[in-house]
Amino acid sequence: MTNSEILAQFGPREAMEYDVVVVGGGPGGLATAIRLKQLALEKGTDLSVVVLEKGSEPGAHILSGAVVDPIALTELFPDWKALGAPLGQPVTGDDVLFLSESGTLRMPQFLIPESLHNAGNYVISLGNLVRWLGQQAEALGVEIFPGFAAAEVLYNEDDSVKGVATGNLGIGKDGEPTDNFQLGMELHAKYTIFAEGSRGHLGKTLIAKYKLDAGKDPQTYAIGIKELWEVDPSRAQPGHVVHSLGWPMNSKTYGGGFLYHLEGNKVTLGFITGLEYSNPWLSPFEEMQRWKTHPAIRKHLEGGKRIGYGARSITCGGLNSLPKTVFPGGALVGCEAGFLNFSRIKGSHTAIKTGMLAAEAAYAAVTSGRQHDALDAYPQAFEISWLSAELQASRNTKQWMKKGLYLSSLMNGIELWLLPKLGFKAPPWNIHSTVPDHAMLKPASSCPRIIYPKPDGKLTFDKLSSVFISNTNHEENQPAHLTLKNNSVPVNTNLAMYAGPESRYCPAGVYEYVKNPDDTDRLQINAQNCVHCKTCDIKDPTQNIVWVTPEGGGGPNYSGM
């Protein structure tokens, strides 16, 4: 049954009214909700705010490195230390490494750009910080609905956003309601703030509907593959931060690694691959496994045990790709819009700051009797904020990286190291890109095939054992949330021309080509493995794969990530 047919038979849906609905319980969404309630408390007004979070709890789907700049958190909670925020490990030192297959070149400290210096920052679990933010939000009176996925944007007759509807529960694989069926509910608001993170399902539809990206560069993405390790105490260096460039990527493909020492003999590490890569034989997951075998990385991990795994897309186009962030009835904040500062490999402080700015605009609008119009005060406040200045300085970073390792290293060195020393706050030029990531793949026949070594089960691993420790789970008797616009495209185009790249760019073993009894090929989608990274929605060369929301509460349940 279609959703319209379900509504005709079982509707109408129950509706709840709020002043502000926030979609997404990450740092941006929770900062929005917290700031709204702080303003209401300061000014003695009443404001109803709800946060919808598709994960089983705030933080369950959160994945980041993470080294966090506390600047925005300090604005949100000046007393965050006294309140017990989980920022316990200050950064104690930075290394930037250029790797060859067996060699290491360590960048002298005086040549490291300011953007990669982390004095005053903290190595943390972002999931733990988000759980703490959820507690602060609830203490202020914010309603949080975990396990509820916002599946549909609702519109008023004038085409302004009215709110969202959550997905139906208890729909079987055949699309028919089961005995456990529950109709979704509607949440109406004067303003709806979207904070779904990178490549948000609803945010994508809003950008298209309102043409928010008109005149902008195509958004560009990367995928981050992350692991959490418990290491030998003799190898622990709490607060030590390592970034690497070079091997295992070739000079034409962007990729880089990070390795951060947490407290408690934990190391968080990962590899970021730019999704503009052109060779369809490349596997970001396998590149991450290869990277760990380099002597400069291996030495941190030997004798340790891997205890966590995850993957997530990263929105990294910067200001040149930033869409308009407001539209009638709502706004985009954080990585939903693309506020991450890729030159710093940081997006948490930008998400918190944009959430606060959106909240201040929404509070002023609601308390003055407005609703369902554009919150223009939000982008205006961003333009004069410290965040805008920070992002101006790095607006070309990812665009240069699309031009290969050597040119990007030179030009980013000029823009991020030399120009600031000469007194420039931002580069006096703009670099634009015009080709979206999905259009960058070349035919498999024109690219060298990459043969990856088998995992050893100690330092390197396969996808399925990795997914297992991500605690990923989906109710199996539900329609696949990884949908195809055209069922014939995977075999006729993706397999025939690109050798089935979805089996490699997916970091969770969701996609595999199998043989039918008549020896023809078909694409099998193992949706229960999905870690919600959104890479397939971004990189599919024909844009035939569309990620939609599964039942709320499904997906990974990250711990300590």
C-alpha positions in Angstrom: 0.0 0.0 0.0 1.1 3.5 -0.7 1.2 6.1 2.1 -1.8 7.8 0.6 -3.7 4.5 0.6 -2.7 3.9 4.3 -3.9 7.3 5.3 -7.2 6.9 3.4 -7.8 3.6 5.3 -6.4 4.3 8.7 -6.2 8.1 8.9 -6.3 10.9 9.9 -3.1 11.0 11.8 -3.0 12.4 15.3 -1.5 15.9 15.3 0.5 17.7 18.0 1.1 21.4 18.0 4.4 23.1 19.0 6.0 26.5 18.7 9.1 24.9 17.3 9.8 21.3 16.0 13.4 20.3 15.6 14.2 17.3 13.4 17.4 15.6 14.6 18.9 15.2 18.0 22.6 15.8 17.2 24.6 18.8 18.4 22.9 21.3 16.0 19.4 20.2 16.8 19.9 20.0 20.5 21.7 23.4 20.6 18.6 24.8 18.8 16.2 23.4 21.3 18.4 24.4 24.3 18.9 27.9 23.2 15.1 28.4 22.6 14.4 27.2 26.1 17.2 29.4 27.6 15.7 32.5 25.9 12.2 31.6 27.1 13.6 31.2 30.7 15.6 34.4 30.5 12.6 36.4 29.3 9.9 34.8 31.3 7.9 33.4 28.3 6.5 30.0 27.5 7.7 28.2 24.4 6.9 24.6 23.4 9.8 22.8 21.8 10.1 19.2 20.7 13.1 17.2 19.2 12.6 14.2 17.0 15.5 11.7 17.0 15.4 8.7 14.7 18.0 6.9 16.9 17.1 4.8 19.9 18.5 7.7 22.1 20.3 10.9 21.5 23.8 10.0 20.5 23.0 6.5 19.1 23.6 7.6 15.5 26.3 10.2 16.2 29.7 9.6 14.6 32.6 11.9 14.5 36.4 11.9 15.1 36.3 13.9 17.3 38.4 16.8 18.4 36.1 19.5 19.5 36.6 23.2 19.7 34.6 24.3 22.8 34.0 27.9 21.6 30.3 27.4 20.7 29.6 25.1 23.7 31.0 27.8 25.9 28.6 30.3 24.5 25.7 27.8 25.0 26.8 26.8 28.5 29.5 29.1 30.0 29.6 26.7 33.0 29.8 23.5 31.0 32.7 22.2 33.1 30.8 22.6 36.4 27.8 21.0 34.7 29.8 17.9 33.9 30.1 18.1 30.2 32.1 15.0 29.0 35.1 17.0 27.7 37.8 15.4 29.9 40.8 15.1 27.7 42.6 18.2 26.4 44.7 17.9 23.3 48.3 17.7 24.3 50.0 17.7 20.9 49.6 17.6 17.1 51.3 15.6 14.4 50.7 16.0 10.7 52.2 13.1 8.6 52.8 12.6 4.9 52.8 8.9 4.2 54.4 6.9 1.4 53.9 3.2 1.3 56.5 2.5 3.9 57.9 6.0 4.8 56.7 8.9 6.9 57.5 12.6 6.7 56.5 14.5 9.8 55.6 18.2 9.1 57.6 20.6 11.2 55.4 22.3 13.8 56.0 25.7 12.4 54.6 24.7 9.0 51.4 23.2 10.4 48.5 25.5 9.4 46.6 27.2 12.3 43.5 25.2 11.2 45.2 22.0 12.3 46.6 23.3 15.6 44.4 22.0 18.4 45.6 23.7 21.5 42.6 24.4 23.7 40.5 21.7 22.1 39.4 18.3 23.5 39.5 14.7 22.3 36.0 13.4 23.0 33.3 10.9 22.2 30.7 13.1 20.4 28.0 10.6 21.1 28.6 11.1 24.9 28.5 14.9 24.4 25.2 14.6 22.6 23.8 12.4 25.3 24.8 15.1 27.8 23.2 17.8 25.7 20.0 15.8 25.6 20.0 15.7 29.4 20.5 19.5 29.5 17.7 20.0 27.0 15.2 17.9 29.0 16.1 19.7 32.2 15.1 22.9 30.4 11.7 21.5 29.4 12.5 20.3 25.9 10.5 17.3 24.8 12.7 14.7 23.1 11.1 11.8 21.2 13.8 9.2 20.5 13.0 6.3 18.2 10.8 8.5 16.0 11.9 9.1 12.4 10.6 12.2 10.7 9.6 10.7 7.3 7.7 13.4 5.6 7.6 17.2 5.4 4.1 18.7 5.8 3.1 21.9 3.9 0.5 24.6 4.3 -1.7 25.7 1.4 0.7 28.5 0.7 3.6 26.1 0.4 5.2 27.0 3.7 6.4 24.2 5.9 3.8 23.2 8.4 5.8 20.6 10.2 6.7 16.9 9.8 5.1 13.5 10.1 6.8 10.5 11.6 6.9 7.2 9.8 4.3 4.5 10.2 5.3 1.5 12.3 4.4 -2.1 11.7 4.5 -2.1 7.9 5.6 -5.5 6.5 8.1 -6.2 3.7 5.2 -6.4 1.3 4.1 -2.9 2.1 1.0 -4.0 3.9 0.1 -3.1 7.6 0.8 -6.0 10.0 -0.9 -6.8 13.3 1.6 -4.4 15.0 0.7 -1.4 12.7 0.7 2.1 14.2 0.0 5.2 12.1 2.6 7.9 12.2 1.8 11.2 13.9 2.0 14.8 12.7 3.9 17.5 14.5 2.9 21.0 13.5 4.9 24.1 14.4 5.2 27.7 13.7 8.8 26.9 12.6 10.5 23.6 11.9 14.3 23.4 12.2 16.0 20.6 10.2 19.2 19.2 11.8 19.4 15.7 10.3 23.1 15.8 9.7 25.0 15.2 6.4 22.7 14.4 3.4 19.6 14.6 5.5 16.6 12.8 3.8 14.2 15.7 4.4 16.7 18.4 3.9 17.5 17.1 0.5 13.9 17.4 -0.5 13.6 20.9 0.9 16.8 22.1 -0.9 15.2 20.8 -4.2 11.7 22.1 -3.6 12.8 25.7 -2.7 15.9 25.7 -5.0 18.0 26.6 -2.0 21.2 25.6 -3.9 20.6 27.9 -6.9 23.8 29.6 -8.0 25.9 27.4 -5.7 28.6 24.9 -6.4 27.3 21.3 -6.2 27.6 20.0 -2.7 30.6 17.7 -2.2 31.0 15.0 0.3 33.5 12.5 1.9 32.9 9.3 3.8 34.6 8.8 7.1 35.2 5.2 8.3 35.9 5.1 12.0 37.1 2.6 14.6 37.5 2.7 18.4 40.3 0.8 20.0 41.4 -0.1 23.5 45.2 -0.1 23.3 48.1 -1.3 25.4 48.6 1.2 28.3 52.2 1.4 27.2 51.1 2.9 23.9 48.5 5.3 25.3 49.3 9.0 24.8 46.2 10.8 26.1 45.4 13.9 24.1 47.8 13.2 21.2 46.4 14.0 17.8 47.6 12.6 14.5 46.5 13.5 11.0 47.9 11.9 7.8 47.9 12.6 4.1 49.2 10.5 1.2 49.3 6.7 1.2 47.2 4.6 0.6 45.6 7.2 -1.7 47.2 7.9 -5.0 48.1 11.5 -5.9 44.8 12.1 -7.8 42.5 10.8 -5.1 41.8 12.7 -1.9 42.0 10.8 1.4 43.4 11.3 4.8 43.6 9.6 8.2 43.0 10.7 11.8 44.1 9.1 15.0 43.2 10.6 18.4 44.2 9.3 21.8 41.4 9.5 24.4 41.6 9.0 28.1 41.3 5.5 29.5 43.7 3.8 27.0 41.3 4.4 24.1 42.2 5.4 20.6 39.7 6.7 18.1 40.9 6.6 14.5 39.5 6.7 11.0 40.1 7.4 7.3 38.3 10.0 5.2 37.8 9.4 1.5 36.6 12.2 -0.8 33.5 11.0 -2.7 34.6 12.7 -5.8 37.0 9.8 -6.5 36.9 8.4 -10.1 38.0 4.8 -9.9 35.0 2.6 -9.3 37.2 -0.2 -8.1 38.1 1.9 -5.0 36.7 0.8 -1.6 36.8 3.4 1.2 36.4 0.7 3.8 39.4 -1.3 2.4 41.5 1.8 2.1 40.9 2.4 5.8 42.0 -1.1 6.6 45.2 -0.7 4.4 46.0 2.6 6.1 46.1 0.9 9.5 49.0 -1.3 8.3 51.3 1.6 7.8 54.1 1.5 10.4 53.2 5.1 11.6 49.7 4.0 12.4 50.2 0.3 13.3 52.5 1.3 16.2 49.6 2.9 18.1 47.4 -0.2 17.8 49.5 -3.3 18.1 48.5 -5.4 21.1 45.2 -3.5 21.3 41.6 -4.6 20.6 39.0 -3.0 18.3 35.8 -2.3 20.2 33.8 0.0 17.9 33.1 0.7 14.3 31.0 3.1 12.2 30.8 5.2 9.1 29.2 8.5 8.1 29.2 10.8 5.2 30.7 14.3 5.7 29.3 17.4 4.0 32.4 19.4 3.1 31.8 21.8 0.2 32.1 24.8 2.5 30.7 28.3 1.8 30.9 27.9 -2.0 28.4 25.0 -1.7 26.3 26.3 1.2 22.7 26.5 0.2 20.3 29.2 1.4 19.5 28.1 4.9 15.9 29.5 5.4 12.6 29.0 3.6 9.0 29.7 4.5 8.4 28.0 7.9 11.8 26.5 8.6 15.6 26.5 8.4 18.6 24.2 8.0 21.4 24.0 10.6 24.7 22.2 11.1 25.7 19.6 8.6 22.2 19.5 7.2 23.3 22.6 5.3 27.0 22.0 5.2 28.6 24.2 7.8 31.5 21.9 8.6 34.9 23.4 8.4 36.8 20.9 6.4 40.2 22.6 6.8 39.9 21.9 10.6 38.0 18.6 10.2 35.5 19.9 12.6 31.8 20.4 12.5 30.4 20.1 16.0 31.2 23.7 17.0 29.7 24.9 13.7 26.5 22.9 14.3 26.1 24.2 17.8 26.6 27.8 16.7 24.2 27.6 13.8 21.6 25.9 16.0 21.9 28.8 18.4 21.6 31.4 15.7 18.5 29.7 14.2 17.0 29.5 17.7 17.5 33.2 18.4 15.8 34.0 15.1 12.9 31.6 15.7 12.4 32.9 19.3 12.2 36.5 18.1 9.7 35.5 15.4 7.4 33.4 17.6 7.3 35.9 20.4 6.4 38.7 18.0 3.4 36.7 16.7 4.9 35.5 13.4 4.8 32.0 11.9 5.6 30.0 8.8 7.6 32.8 7.2 11.4 32.9 6.5 13.7 33.4 9.5 15.9 35.9 7.6 17.5 37.0 10.9 19.3 33.7 11.1 21.5 34.0 7.9 22.0 37.7 8.7 23.3 36.8 12.1 25.6 34.2 10.6 27.1 36.7 8.2 28.4 38.8 11.0 29.4 35.9 13.3 32.9 34.5 14.1 31.8 31.4 12.3 31.3 33.1 9.0 34.8 34.6 9.3 36.2 31.1 10.1 34.5 29.5 7.1 35.5 32.3 4.7 39.2 31.5 5.4 38.7 27.8 4.4 36.1 28.2 1.6 38.4 26.8 -1.1 39.8 23.9 0.9 37.8 21.0 -0.5 37.7 22.5 -4.0 41.6 22.4 -4.1 41.5 18.8 -2.8 39.6 17.8 -5.9 42.6 18.8 -8.0 45.0 16.2 -6.6 47.4 15.8 -3.6 50.3 17.9 -4.9 48.4 21.0 -6.1 46.0 20.9 -3.2 48.9 20.6 -0.7 50.6 23.6 -2.3 47.5 25.8 -2.6 46.0 24.9 0.8 49.4 25.6 2.3 49.3 29.1 0.7 45.7 29.8 1.8 45.8 28.3 5.3 49.4 29.0 6.3 51.0 31.7 4.2 48.1 34.1 3.7 47.3 34.4 7.4 50.9 35.3 8.1 50.7 38.0 5.5 47.6 39.4 7.1 44.9 38.0 4.9 41.8 36.8 6.8 40.6 34.9 3.8 41.9 34.1 0.3 41.2 36.9 -2.3 40.1 34.3 -4.8 37.3 31.7 -5.1 37.8 28.2 -6.5 34.6 26.6 -7.9 33.7 23.1 -8.9 30.8 22.2 -11.2 30.6 18.4 -11.3 28.8 16.6 -8.5 30.5 13.6 -6.8 28.2 11.0 -8.4 29.2 12.1 -11.9 33.0 11.6 -11.3 33.1 7.9 -11.7 34.8 6.6 -14.8 34.0 3.3 -16.6 35.6 0.3 -14.8 37.3 -0.7 -18.0 39.3 2.5 -18.1 40.6 2.3 -14.5 43.2 0.1 -12.9 41.6 -2.6 -10.8 42.5 -2.5 -7.1 43.2 -5.8 -5.3 42.9 -5.5 -1.5 44.6 -7.9 0.9 42.5 -10.2 3.0 42.0 -9.0 6.6 44.0 -10.7 9.3 41.3 -10.3 12.0 43.7 -8.6 14.4 44.6 -5.3 12.8 42.4 -5.4 9.7 38.8 -6.7 9.4 36.0 -7.4 7.0 32.8 -5.4 6.7 30.4 -7.9 8.3 32.4 -8.3 11.5 32.7 -4.5 11.6 28.9 -4.0 11.2 28.4 -6.4 14.1 30.3 -4.2 16.6 28.4 -1.1 15.4 25.3 -2.7 17.1 23.3 -2.1 14.0 19.8 -3.5 14.0 16.7 -3.1 11.9 13.3 -4.8 12.2 13.7 -7.3 9.4 10.0 -7.4 8.5 9.8 -3.9 7.1 10.2 -2.4 3.6 13.8 -1.8 2.7 14.7 1.8 3.4 17.2 1.7 0.5 15.0 2.1 -2.5 15.6 2.1 -6.3 13.9 4.4 -8.7 14.4 1.8 -11.5 15.1 -1.8 -10.7 16.9 -2.5 -14.0 19.6 0.2 -13.6 21.9 -1.6 -11.1 22.6 -4.5 -13.5 22.2 -2.7 -16.9 24.2 0.3 -15.9 26.1 0.1 -12.6 27.3 -3.5 -13.1 27.8 -3.3 -16.8 29.7 0.0 -16.9 31.1 0.5 -13.4 31.5 -3.1 -12.2 29.0 -2.7 -9.4 30.6 0.1 -7.4 27.9 0.1 -4.7 29.4 -3.2 -3.4 32.6 -1.3 -2.7 31.6 2.2 -1.7 29.1 0.9 0.9 31.0 0.4 4.2 28.5 -2.1 5.6 28.0 -4.9 3.0 24.5 -3.7 2.1 24.9 -4.1 -1.6 26.0 -7.3 -3.4 25.5 -8.7 -6.8 24.4 -12.3 -6.8 23.4 -14.8 -9.5 19.8 -15.8 -10.3 19.1 -19.5 -11.0 19.3 -18.7 -14.7 22.8 -17.3 -14.3 21.7 -13.7 -14.7 22.8 -11.0 -12.2 20.7 -9.1 -9.7 21.5 -6.6 -7.0 20.7 -7.9 -3.5 20.1 -5.2 -0.8 20.9 -6.2 2.8 19.2 -3.3 4.3 19.5 -4.7 7.8 23.2 -4.0 7.7 22.8 -0.2 6.9 24.7 2.1 9.3 22.9 5.2 7.8 26.1 6.7 6.4 24.2 7.9 3.2 27.1 7.2 0.9 24.9 5.2 -1.5 22.5 8.2 -1.8 25.5 10.4 -2.7 27.8 8.3 -4.8 25.4 6.1 -6.9 26.5 7.2 -10.4 22.9 7.1 -11.8 21.3 8.6 -8.6 19.0 5.6 -8.7 19.4 4.8 -5.0 17.3 6.8 -2.6 17.8 6.5 1.1 14.5 6.9 3.0 13.9 6.6 6.7 13.5 3.1 8.2 11.4 2.6 11.3 12.5 4.8 14.2 15.1 3.3 16.5 16.7 1.2 13.7 20.2 1.5 12.6 23.5 1.7 14.6 23.7 2.0 18.4 27.1 3.5 18.8 28.7 3.4 22.2 31.7 5.6 23.0 31.9 6.8 19.4 
